[in-house]
Amino acid sequence: MTAYKDRSREELLQEKELLEAKFQEIKGKGLKLDMSRGKPSAAQLDLSMGMMDVLNSTTDLKCSVGVDCRNYGVLDGIPEAKELLADMTEVSPDNIIIYGNSSLNVMYDTVARSMTHGVCGSTPWCKLDEVKFLCPVPGYDRHFAITEHFGIKMINIPMTETGPDMDLVEQYVNNDPAVKGIWCVPKYSNPQGITYSDETVLRFARLKPAAEDFRIYWDNAYGIHHLYADKQDNLIEILMACKQEGNPDMVFKFCSTSKVSFPGSGVAAIGASKKNIDFIKQQMTIQTIGHDKLNQLRHVRFFKDIHGMVLHMRKHADILRPKFETVLNGLKRELGDLEIGSWMEPRGGYFISFDALPGCAKAIVAKAKEAGLVMTPAGATFPYGKDPQDSNIRIAPSYPTPEELAVAVEIFVLCVKLVSVDKLLEEK
């Protein structure tokens, strides 16, 4: 196929006529497809249904230290749950606190605590003139929503193939005391699927923050979410790296089983240094008497250990991998030679990041909705919902059935072509 930019105005007009006819045909089908968020499919949720049977009215509900999980107590999580999620996040059980089902909730609490009570004795952020966060872009919209909610100024940091632009990160962190944090999805990043290189992680560990209360918000949401058995990204463990570089307190590490077991009733955790953990526990003694120990217990008894969890994730991969390949093959087949978009091929995670021609993302998403396909709003992968290039679109292949996904990809590439032709015609 000839690239669109190399075609004459007459050829583009002919192409537009053909595309419009196909679009009207699809629109007339009254489809209702949803590719807006990275939700596990019903088939994935079915993988964990055995968890519903591991506890019943005759089950011994005492954890390994003899505590009755039906009752109060055990503020930071039962020992076996701490061990399971510590293995999942590659930290020591002594450096982890178990929470409820959502790591997003833990991240919100962490920012809220910093606003009201500071970080390990520092001035509460609410008393400062300005608080800033660095935001690798494109990135996770819910991270940005938290910081915007608290009135924290967000600064875009471009992503590279090896992670955030570390020259910019170092410039801001090491010189501006108002910079208090950076959001990171270091493995199979949302939405690009990038895993931070060894050099990037080590540069994070060697930061010399101007603010003593600066923290790296390390959201390792996809740490065990590989798509392939023989092609898996590796990530240096950040807590140990920071400790070795003399910065043991610089990281909050978040994880959950939301996309391992059940998003509605998983288990979340924060990993951090002893100093950070002790400070967090001070607040928790006021906030709660402990999170859902029965849910922690059933997770442990279902998975048993990290090996059981890894085997379980291979079943997830068997469901997700064909969906990712459906999208990637469709993009390559329909758009590969047209030079109207680019994308990466992630080895894990939940998303595919698509970059359209500048100025086209919002129009593509709107056109897809008109045809019956709901996608993540254009701009969502940037702070304040503002993509300076109006280019990035997050594709979430997980939720639709394979049959629905094939149709969704057909609609998406058609909308990319239509909007791109209009854009190029404006320029000719």
C-alpha positions as CSV (number, residue, x, y, z in Angstrom):
1,M,0.0,0.0,0.0
2,T,1.2,3.5,-0.8
3,A,1.5,5.8,2.2
4,Y,-1.4,8.2,2.5
5,K,0.9,11.2,2.5
6,D,2.3,10.2,-0.9
7,R,-1.1,10.0,-2.5
8,S,-2.6,12.8,-4.6
9,R,-5.6,14.8,-3.5
10,E,-7.8,12.9,-6.0
11,E,-6.6,9.5,-4.7
12,L,-7.3,10.6,-1.1
13,L,-10.8,11.7,-2.1
14,Q,-11.4,8.3,-3.7
15,E,-10.1,6.5,-0.6
16,K,-12.4,8.7,1.6
17,E,-15.4,7.7,-0.5
18,L,-14.7,4.0,-0.1
19,L,-14.0,4.4,3.7
20,E,-17.2,6.4,4.3
21,A,-19.3,3.7,2.6
22,K,-17.8,1.1,4.8
23,F,-18.2,3.2,7.9
24,Q,-21.9,3.8,7.2
25,E,-22.3,0.1,6.8
26,I,-20.8,-0.7,10.1
27,K,-22.6,2.2,11.8
28,G,-25.9,0.7,10.6
29,K,-25.3,-2.5,12.6
30,G,-26.0,-0.7,15.9
31,L,-23.0,-2.2,17.6
32,K,-22.2,-1.7,21.3
33,L,-18.6,-2.5,21.9
34,D,-16.4,-1.4,24.9
35,M,-12.6,-1.2,24.8
36,S,-12.4,1.7,27.2
37,R,-10.7,0.2,30.3
38,G,-8.4,-2.7,31.1
39,K,-10.9,-4.9,32.8
40,P,-10.4,-8.6,33.0
41,S,-12.8,-10.6,30.9
42,A,-15.4,-13.0,32.3
43,A,-13.1,-15.9,31.1
44,Q,-10.3,-14.5,33.2
45,L,-12.5,-14.0,36.3
46,D,-13.6,-17.6,35.9
47,L,-10.0,-18.7,36.5
48,S,-10.3,-17.7,40.2
49,M,-13.7,-19.2,41.0
50,G,-12.1,-22.0,42.9
51,M,-11.2,-19.3,45.5
52,M,-14.8,-19.2,46.4
53,D,-14.6,-22.8,47.7
54,V,-11.5,-22.7,49.9
55,L,-13.3,-21.3,52.9
56,N,-16.7,-22.5,54.2
57,S,-18.5,-22.8,57.5
58,T,-16.4,-25.8,58.5
59,T,-12.9,-24.3,57.6
60,D,-10.3,-23.6,60.2
61,L,-10.0,-19.9,59.9
62,K,-6.9,-19.3,62.0
63,C,-3.8,-17.9,60.3
64,S,-0.3,-19.3,60.8
65,V,0.2,-17.4,64.1
66,G,-3.1,-18.7,65.5
67,V,-5.1,-15.5,65.1
68,D,-8.8,-16.1,64.4
69,C,-9.3,-14.3,61.0
70,R,-13.0,-13.7,61.8
71,N,-12.0,-11.3,64.6
72,Y,-10.2,-8.0,65.1
73,G,-6.4,-7.7,65.0
74,V,-3.3,-8.1,62.8
75,L,-3.0,-4.5,61.5
76,D,-0.6,-5.1,58.7
77,G,-1.8,-8.4,57.3
78,I,-1.6,-12.0,58.3
79,P,1.9,-13.4,57.9
80,E,1.2,-15.8,55.1
81,A,-0.5,-13.1,53.0
82,K,2.5,-10.8,53.7
83,E,4.8,-13.5,52.5
84,L,2.8,-14.2,49.3
85,L,2.6,-10.5,48.2
86,A,6.2,-9.9,49.3
87,D,7.3,-12.7,46.9
88,M,5.0,-11.2,44.2
89,T,6.7,-7.8,44.6
90,E,10.3,-9.1,45.4
91,V,10.6,-7.5,48.8
92,S,10.9,-8.8,52.4
93,P,7.7,-9.6,54.3
94,D,9.0,-7.2,57.0
95,N,8.8,-4.4,54.4
96,I,5.1,-4.8,53.4
97,I,1.7,-3.9,54.6
98,I,-1.4,-5.7,53.3
99,Y,-4.5,-3.6,52.5
100,G,-7.9,-4.2,51.0
101,N,-8.7,-4.9,47.3
102,S,-7.3,-1.8,45.6
103,S,-3.8,-0.5,45.2
104,L,-5.3,2.7,43.9
105,N,-6.9,3.2,47.3
106,V,-3.5,2.7,48.9
107,M,-1.9,5.3,46.6
108,Y,-4.7,7.8,47.3
109,D,-4.2,7.2,51.1
110,T,-0.5,7.7,50.7
111,V,-0.9,11.1,49.0
112,A,-3.7,12.1,51.4
113,R,-1.5,11.3,54.4
114,S,1.4,13.3,53.0
115,M,-1.0,16.3,52.5
116,T,-2.3,16.2,56.1
117,H,0.6,14.8,58.1
118,G,3.7,15.1,55.9
119,V,6.2,12.3,55.2
120,C,8.1,10.8,58.2
121,G,8.0,14.1,60.1
122,S,8.3,16.6,57.2
123,T,6.0,19.6,56.8
124,P,2.5,18.5,55.7
125,W,2.1,19.3,52.0
126,C,-1.1,21.3,52.7
127,K,1.0,23.9,54.5
128,L,3.4,24.4,51.6
129,D,3.0,27.1,48.9
130,E,3.3,24.5,46.1
131,V,3.6,20.8,45.6
132,K,4.7,19.2,42.3
133,F,4.6,15.7,40.9
134,L,6.4,14.4,37.8
135,C,4.2,12.4,35.5
136,P,5.7,10.2,32.8
137,V,3.6,10.6,29.6
138,P,1.7,8.9,28.2
139,G,0.8,7.4,31.6
140,Y,-2.0,6.2,33.9
141,D,-5.0,8.4,34.1
142,R,-6.0,7.4,37.6
143,H,-2.6,8.4,38.9
144,F,-3.1,11.8,37.4
145,A,-6.6,12.0,38.8
146,I,-5.3,11.6,42.4
147,T,-2.7,14.4,42.1
148,E,-5.2,16.7,40.4
149,H,-7.7,16.0,43.1
150,F,-5.3,17.3,45.8
151,G,-4.3,20.3,43.7
152,I,-0.8,19.1,43.1
153,K,0.9,20.6,40.1
154,M,1.7,17.9,37.5
155,I,4.8,18.1,35.2
156,N,5.0,16.0,32.0
157,I,8.0,13.8,31.6
158,P,8.3,12.2,28.2
159,M,8.6,8.4,28.1
160,T,11.4,6.8,26.1
161,E,11.9,3.2,25.1
162,T,13.8,2.7,28.3
163,G,11.5,4.5,30.7
164,P,11.0,8.2,31.7
165,D,13.5,10.8,30.3
166,M,15.9,10.6,33.3
167,D,17.8,13.7,32.3
168,L,14.6,15.7,33.0
169,V,13.7,13.6,36.1
170,E,17.2,14.3,37.6
171,Q,16.9,18.0,36.7
172,Y,13.6,18.4,38.5
173,V,14.1,16.1,41.5
174,N,17.7,17.2,42.3
175,N,17.0,20.9,42.0
176,D,13.4,21.7,42.9
177,P,12.4,21.1,46.6
178,A,8.7,21.5,45.5
179,V,8.9,18.2,43.6
180,K,7.6,15.6,46.1
181,G,7.0,12.6,43.9
182,I,6.9,10.9,40.6
183,W,4.4,8.3,39.3
184,C,5.9,5.2,37.8
185,V,4.5,2.1,36.2
186,P,7.9,0.5,35.7
187,K,7.0,-2.9,34.2
188,Y,4.8,-3.2,31.1
189,S,3.8,0.5,31.6
190,N,0.3,1.8,31.2
191,P,-0.3,2.3,28.3
192,Q,2.9,1.7,26.3
193,G,4.0,-1.6,27.8
194,I,7.5,-0.3,28.3
195,T,9.7,-1.9,31.1
196,Y,12.3,0.4,32.6
197,S,15.9,-0.5,31.7
198,D,18.5,-1.4,34.3
199,E,20.2,2.0,33.7
200,T,16.9,3.8,34.3
201,V,16.2,2.0,37.6
202,L,19.7,2.7,38.8
203,R,19.4,6.3,37.9
204,F,16.2,6.5,40.0
205,A,18.1,4.8,42.9
206,R,20.9,7.4,42.6
207,L,18.6,10.5,42.7
208,K,19.6,13.2,45.1
209,P,16.3,14.9,45.9
210,A,16.2,18.5,46.9
211,A,13.2,17.6,49.0
212,E,13.8,15.2,51.9
213,D,10.2,14.0,51.6
214,F,10.4,13.2,47.9
215,R,9.2,9.7,47.1
216,I,9.0,7.5,44.0
217,Y,5.5,6.1,43.6
218,W,6.4,2.8,42.1
219,D,3.2,1.2,40.9
220,N,4.3,-2.3,39.9
221,A,0.8,-3.2,38.8
222,Y,1.9,-5.7,36.1
223,G,4.9,-7.3,37.7
224,I,3.8,-10.9,36.9
225,H,1.5,-10.1,34.0
226,H,3.6,-11.6,31.1
227,L,2.0,-12.5,27.8
228,Y,4.7,-14.9,26.7
229,A,6.5,-17.7,28.5
230,D,9.7,-17.3,26.4
231,K,9.7,-13.5,26.1
232,Q,9.5,-11.8,29.4
233,D,10.9,-8.4,30.6
234,N,13.0,-8.2,33.7
235,L,13.1,-5.3,36.2
236,I,15.6,-4.4,38.8
237,E,14.1,-4.4,42.3
238,I,13.9,-0.8,43.3
239,L,13.9,-1.0,47.1
240,M,17.1,-2.9,47.2
241,A,18.7,-0.7,44.5
242,C,17.8,2.4,46.6
243,K,19.1,0.9,49.7
244,Q,22.4,0.0,48.0
245,E,22.7,3.6,46.8
246,G,22.1,5.1,50.3
247,N,18.5,6.1,49.6
248,P,16.5,3.4,51.5
249,D,13.5,5.6,52.2
250,M,12.9,7.0,48.7
251,V,10.3,4.5,47.4
252,F,6.7,3.5,48.0
253,K,6.1,0.3,46.0
254,F,2.5,-0.6,45.3
255,C,0.8,-3.8,44.0
256,S,-2.4,-5.8,44.1
257,T,-4.0,-9.0,42.9
258,S,-6.8,-7.1,41.2
259,K,-5.9,-8.5,37.8
260,V,-4.7,-11.8,39.3
261,S,-7.8,-12.9,41.2
262,F,-10.8,-10.6,41.4
263,P,-10.6,-6.9,40.8
264,G,-13.6,-6.4,43.1
265,S,-12.1,-8.4,46.0
266,G,-8.4,-8.7,45.6
267,V,-5.6,-7.9,48.0
268,A,-3.3,-4.9,47.8
269,A,0.0,-4.0,49.4
270,I,2.6,-1.3,49.9
271,G,6.3,-2.1,50.1
272,A,8.7,0.4,51.7
273,S,11.6,0.8,54.1
274,K,11.2,0.2,57.8
275,K,11.1,4.0,58.5
276,N,8.3,4.5,56.0
277,I,6.4,1.4,57.1
278,D,6.5,2.5,60.8
279,F,5.2,5.9,59.8
280,I,2.3,4.5,57.8
281,K,1.3,2.2,60.7
282,Q,1.0,5.2,63.0
283,Q,-1.9,6.4,60.8
284,M,-3.3,3.0,60.3
285,T,-3.8,2.5,64.1
286,I,-6.2,5.4,63.9
287,Q,-7.8,4.5,60.5
288,T,-8.5,0.8,60.9
289,I,-8.1,-2.2,63.1
290,G,-7.1,-4.3,60.2
291,H,-8.2,-5.2,56.6
292,D,-10.2,-8.2,55.5
293,K,-8.2,-11.2,56.9
294,L,-10.7,-13.8,55.5
295,N,-10.0,-12.5,52.0
296,Q,-6.2,-12.6,52.7
297,L,-6.6,-16.2,54.0
298,R,-8.5,-17.4,51.0
299,H,-6.0,-15.9,48.6
300,V,-3.2,-17.7,50.3
301,R,-5.0,-21.0,50.5
302,F,-6.0,-20.8,46.9
303,F,-2.6,-19.8,45.4
304,K,-0.6,-21.4,48.2
305,D,2.6,-19.6,47.2
306,I,4.2,-17.5,44.5
307,H,4.7,-20.5,42.2
308,G,0.9,-21.2,42.3
309,M,0.4,-17.5,41.4
310,V,2.8,-17.7,38.5
311,L,1.1,-20.8,37.1
312,H,-2.3,-19.0,37.5
313,M,-0.9,-16.1,35.5
314,R,0.0,-18.3,32.7
315,K,-3.7,-19.1,32.3
316,H,-4.4,-15.4,32.2
317,A,-1.7,-15.1,29.5
318,D,-3.3,-17.8,27.4
319,I,-6.5,-15.8,27.3
320,L,-4.9,-12.4,26.8
321,R,-2.2,-13.2,24.3
322,P,-4.5,-14.0,21.4
323,K,-6.4,-10.7,22.0
324,F,-3.2,-8.7,21.9
325,E,-2.1,-10.5,18.8
326,T,-5.5,-9.8,17.2
327,V,-5.0,-6.1,17.8
328,L,-1.4,-6.0,16.7
329,N,-1.9,-8.1,13.6
330,G,-4.9,-5.9,12.6
331,L,-2.8,-2.7,13.1
332,K,0.0,-4.1,11.1
333,R,-2.2,-5.5,8.3
334,E,-4.4,-2.4,7.9
335,L,-2.1,0.5,8.8
336,G,1.5,-0.9,8.5
337,D,2.4,0.9,5.2
338,L,0.1,3.9,5.4
339,E,2.3,6.0,7.8
340,I,-0.7,7.3,9.7
341,G,0.1,5.8,13.1
342,S,2.7,4.0,15.2
343,W,2.5,1.5,18.1
344,M,4.6,-0.7,20.3
345,E,4.3,-4.5,20.8
346,P,4.3,-5.1,24.6
347,R,5.3,-8.4,26.1
348,G,2.9,-8.0,29.0
349,G,0.5,-5.7,30.9
350,Y,-2.9,-4.7,29.8
351,F,-2.7,-2.1,27.0
352,I,-1.4,-1.2,23.6
353,S,-0.5,2.5,23.0
354,F,-1.3,3.9,19.6
355,D,0.0,7.3,18.3
356,A,-2.1,8.8,15.5
357,L,-1.1,11.7,13.3
358,P,-0.9,14.9,15.5
359,G,-4.3,16.4,16.0
360,C,-6.3,13.3,15.2
361,A,-6.8,11.3,18.5
362,K,-10.0,13.0,19.7
363,A,-11.6,12.8,16.3
364,I,-10.7,9.0,16.0
365,V,-12.1,8.2,19.4
366,A,-15.3,10.2,18.6
367,K,-15.6,8.5,15.2
368,A,-15.3,5.1,16.9
369,K,-18.0,6.0,19.3
370,E,-20.3,7.0,16.4
371,A,-19.7,3.5,15.0
372,G,-20.5,1.8,18.3
373,L,-17.0,1.4,19.9
374,V,-16.3,3.1,23.2
375,M,-12.6,3.7,23.8
376,T,-10.6,5.5,26.5
377,P,-11.1,9.3,26.0
378,A,-8.3,10.9,24.0
379,G,-6.0,12.9,26.3
380,A,-6.7,10.6,29.3
381,T,-3.0,9.4,29.2
382,F,-1.8,12.9,30.0
383,P,-2.3,15.1,33.1
384,Y,-5.4,17.2,33.1
385,G,-6.6,15.2,30.1
386,K,-4.5,17.3,27.7
387,D,-2.4,15.6,25.2
388,P,-0.3,18.4,23.6
389,Q,-0.2,16.5,20.3
390,D,-3.7,15.1,20.4
391,S,-2.1,11.9,19.3
392,N,-2.1,9.1,21.9
393,I,-4.9,6.6,22.2
394,R,-4.9,3.7,24.7
395,I,-6.2,0.4,23.4
396,A,-7.5,-2.0,26.0
397,P,-8.0,-5.5,24.4
398,S,-8.8,-7.5,27.6
399,Y,-12.5,-7.1,28.2
400,P,-14.2,-7.9,24.8
401,T,-14.7,-11.4,23.7
402,P,-12.4,-12.6,20.8
403,E,-15.3,-12.1,18.4
404,E,-16.1,-8.6,19.7
405,L,-12.5,-7.7,19.6
406,A,-12.1,-8.6,15.9
407,V,-14.9,-6.3,15.1
408,A,-13.5,-3.6,17.4
409,V,-10.2,-3.6,15.6
410,E,-11.9,-3.4,12.3
411,I,-13.8,-0.3,13.5
412,F,-10.7,1.3,15.0
413,V,-8.5,1.0,12.0
414,L,-11.3,2.3,9.8
415,C,-11.7,5.4,12.0
416,V,-7.9,5.9,12.0
417,K,-8.0,5.9,8.2
418,L,-11.0,8.2,7.8
419,V,-9.7,10.8,10.2
420,S,-6.2,10.7,8.8
421,V,-7.5,11.1,5.2
422,D,-9.4,14.2,6.4
423,K,-6.3,15.6,8.1
424,L,-4.2,15.1,5.0
425,L,-6.8,16.6,2.7
426,E,-6.8,19.7,4.9
427,E,-3.0,20.0,4.3
428,K,-3.1,19.5,0.5
